[in-house]
Amino acid sequence: MLEIQNIFKTYDNKPLLRGISFSVSQGETICLLGASGSGKSTLLRMIAGLEFPESGQFLFNQIDLAQTPPHIRDFGLVFQDYGLFPHLNIFDNVAFGLKMRNTSAEKINIRVTEMLELVNLQGLEKRKVTDLSGGEQQRVALARALAPQPRLLMFDEPLGALDKSLKDDLLNQIRFILHKTKIPAIYVTHDQDEAFAIADRILLLHDGEIIRDGAPDEVWKNPNSAWAARMLGMGNVIEGVVKRRMNASREGGRMNVATQVGVFEVSCKHKHKNNEKVSLLLKQSGEVGDEIKLKVADVLFKRDQFEVKTRGVALSGEAVSKGGLVIHLKDAPRVGQMIRVKVQVECLT
């Protein structure tokens, strides 16, 4: 098991990682999901031993890795830019780590053959890696990382350079391979679709801290913050002001919240005061929920539905100038048309 304990790191004299702690169990795939520049790749490099924290520990099976050089840690790392050796063919790229361990030629042949079959590149051993497509090069990089049987695999935005069809195909292959080999893995991405497809656990990294840690379905059902809801594209996040709390003497309960698209009665587990600002998540629903009136500002075709950008409507019937919302409809409305939409409302703060 890998244990990351209270890691701090600064960059340009500013906090980058602030007390990061989590663990990765055998056979578990952890996904670090966050915006570019949030410190995800820096954290991977520190786990690999290529950078060092200001404070904190990295433990593997309760052994501190601080004095363990990168090549002794026995961790595999797969990069976005593949990191292959252009002067070597496919076989020699995959065999590289085994040769560095002075593995016998017979065992190298057997292991490379196994890895190329695993990534569906059997029969291409002598081909130059520079002649391969991006997806094929990334499969070679994966086979090379797997060949020495690492104790941990790390992926740093591995699919960022691929188009959607190649990305989906390779993501499924990586998921299959991780489940088959039971190697613990840390997968770094800013793409929530990738994260939810591959992770056993998702860790949302924001402002140097892990603000949410849970199984994909748990994170989706309960993002627990306005930033997480926006990051995951869960719906419209709007600001409101608490106008009246029921059961004000107790934590939680129901409250009326005034927003630019109407007043909502919201159930909330937090303890808010009257006139306090809160963030609300509006999830588009079918027949159940609060009804809001919107004015269509723009319509975009998105495959089997239309993405509609709207403005809220005040009691006077005029469109509100701020607080535009995005909804999805099967049929395209006209720009300027007034529409009514059902939403379910959740308090995030």
N, C-alpha and C positions, 0 to 999 in steps of 0.2 A: 504493500500500500504506500502511495505517495502522500505525504502530509506537508502542507504549506502553512507555515505558522507566522502570522503577524509581519508580513513583508512590507517594508517601507522603501520607496525609491523616489528620488527627485530628478528633475530634468530642467536644465537652465534655471536652477535655483528655485524651481516651483515644484510642489508636490505632484508626483505622477501616480504613485500607488501608496495608499494610506491604510496600513494594517490589513492586508489581504490574507485571508485564511480559508482554506478548504482542503478536502482530501479526495483522493481518487482510489477507488477499490479495484481489486482484480476483476478484469472483464468489463469494467465500467467505462463508458464514454462520456466525458464531461465537455460541454461546449461553453466557451467563454464568448459571450455575445456583447458587443459594444461598438460604439462609433469609432471611426478612424481617429487615432491619436489618444485613445483611452488607456493605453499601456498594455494591451493584450499581448502584442508581439514581444515587448520588453520582458514581460513576465515569463514567456516561453524561453527566451534567451537566458534568463537567469536560472530557470529549471535545468536547462541544458549545460549550464556552467560557462556560458559565453559572456555573461555580464554578472555583476554582483549587486546585491541589495545593500542599502545603508544599514538595515537591521532586519532581523527575522531569520527563520530557518527553513531549509528544505530537508525533509527526512524521507528516506525510502526504507521501508521495513524497519523503522525506528533507528536507522543509522543516518547521522548528520552528513550531508553531502558537501559541506563547506570545503573540505580538504580533498575532495575527489575531482580529478581533472575531467574535462568533458569526454575524452575518449575512453575513460574508465567507467563512466556512469552507465553505459550500455543503454542509452536512450536513442530512439530513432526520431529524425526530424524531417518533415516534408514541407518544402517551401512552395510559395506561389509561382516562382520563376523556375521551378523544377530543380535547378542546381546540379544538372547532369554534367558529366565530363565530355565535351564535344569531340575530343580526339579518340574516345573509346567507343566501341560498339555496344549494343544492348547487353550482350553477355558480360563484358568486362565492367560495365557500369554496375550491373546487379551484383557482380562478384567482388566488387571493390572492398567492401567491409569485411568480407570473409578472408580475402588475401591479407588484409592488414592484421588479421588474427592468426596468420600462418596456418590456415586451414588446408588440409591436404587437397590435391587436385581432384581426387575422386569425390570427396565430400562436397567440394565446390560445384562440380558438375551436377550432382544429385540435387543440391539445394537450389541452384539457379534454375534448373528445369522445373522444380516444384513451384518456385515463385512465379515463373513466366506462365505456367499453366494457371496459377491462381488469378493472375491479372489478364488472362486471355491473350497472351503474346507469344505463345509457344510457336516454334518454327521460325522466329525472327531474330534469333540470337546474334547473327552476324551483321545485321543491318545497322547502319550508322544512326545515332540518335538524332542527328541533324536532319535526317530524311523523314522523321516521324511528325505526325500532327501533334497539336498541343495536348489533346487527350491521351494519345499514346505515350508522349513523353512523361506525362504525369503518372501514368501507370508504371512506367519504368522506374520513376522516382519512388513510387510506393513499394515496388518489388525490391528495390535496393535497400530501403529502410527496413523491410521485413526480413530480408535474407539472414542477418546475423541473430535473429530471434531476440529482439530488444525487450527489455523489461517494461518499457513505456514507449508509446508512440505519440508524437506531437505534430499537429498539422497547423501551419501558419497560412491562413487564407489560401488553401491549396487549389481552389477552383476559380479564383478571382480572374484569371486570364482566359477562361473558356467561355464559349457561347452557351446559351441556355440548354440546347439539346445535349451537348457534350457534358455539361455540368450535371444535368439530371442523371445521365447514364453512369458517370463516374461516381457520383454521390451514392447511388444504389450499390455499386461495386464496393466502395469503401465500407459502407454499412454492413454488407454481407461478410466482408473479410474480417472486420473487427469482431463481429458476432462469432464467426467460425474460429478465429485464433484465440479469442478471449484475452487479447492483450489490452491492458488499460490504456486509455487514450485521452489526450486533451486536444480539442478541436477549436481553433480560433477563427472567428468570422464576424463580419458586420451584417451578414445576410440572415434575416430571421427564418426564411424558408429553409435554408441549409441547416440551421440550428435545430429547428423542430423536427426535421427529417432524420437527423443522425444521432441526436443526443439522448442519453439516458437521464441526464440532469443538465439543466441550463443555469448558468450563472450570468446575471446581467451586471456588467461592469460600467459604472458611471461615476465621473468625478473622483476617480481613484479608489472607489469602494465597490464592494459587491452589494447591490441593493436588493437583489432577489436571487434565491437559490432554491430550485425545486424541479420536479419532473415537468416535462413539457406541458402536460394537461393542467397541472397545478398552476404553473406560471401564467398560462393563457386565461384560466378562470379567474385568477386573483393576481393581477399585476402589482397591486399594492402601492403604485406611485404614478403620478402624471407622466413622468419621463418614460417609465417602462411601457405604459399604454401607448404613448406616441411612438416609441421605438419599435414596438411590435405591430403597429398599424391596426390596433384593435377597434378603433372607432374614432369619434370626434371628442377631443378633450377641450372643455371650455371652462372659463372661470366664472365663479358666482359668489354671491354674498349671502350668508345665513341671515334670514329675516326673522325666523321664529323657531325655537326648539321646543319639542314636546319632551316631557320628563327631564327638564333642564337640570335637575339635581343629580341625575345619574349619568354615567358614561354610556355612550351609545344612544339608541332610540331613533326617533324620526325628527326631521326638520324641514322647514320650507327654505328653498334656496332660489334667489332671484338671479336670472341670467339674461343675456341679450336675446335669447329665443324663448323666454317664458319663465314662469315660476314653477319649480318642481318640488314635490314632497318626496324626500329622499330618506331611506333607511341607512344609517351609518353607525359603524362600530366605534368611531372616534368621538372624542368629547370636544365639541366646538361651542364657541360663544356667539351670541347675536352680533351681527355686523362683521363677523370674521370672514375673510376670503378663503374659498375652498376651490378645489379642482374637481370637475365632474366628468365622468366618462359616459358618452351617449352612444349606445350600441343600437344600430338599426335593427328593428324587429318586425315581425309580421303583423299579427292581429292584436298582440298584447303589448301594453306599455302606454306611455304618455304620447299624446299627439301634438306635433309642432307644425306650424305653418311656415313654409319656406318659399323664397323666390329664386327661380333658376337663373344662375349667372353664366354658366358654361356647361357644355356636354361633351364628354370624350368617350369614344367607343373603346371598350376593353373586352375583346373576345366575345363572350356570351352575355355580356351585360354592358350597361352604360354607367360611367362614372360621372356624377352630376355635382357640380360645384354650385353652392347655393348661398343665400343670405337669409338670416332670420328676419322675421316680420314682427314689428311692434304692435301694440294694441290698436294704434291708429291705422294700421294697414300698410304703413310705409316700410320698405326694406331697411333693415338695420345696416349701417355702413361698415361695422366691424363684426368680427366673429363668424366668418364664413365657414360653412360646414361642407363635408363631402359625403354623399350618399350613393347607393348603387341601385339601379332600376333595370328591369328587363326591357322596357320600352323607353325610347328617348322622348323626353318632354321638350317643349320649345323654350328657348331662352326668353326670359321675362315671364314665363308661366308661373302661377301660384300653385304649389302642391302641398299636400299634407302627408306627413310621415310619422309612423309609430317608432318610438325609441324607448329602450330600457336605460334607466339612469342609475349610475353607481358613483358614490363619493370615493375619491382617491386619496384625499389628505385629511 
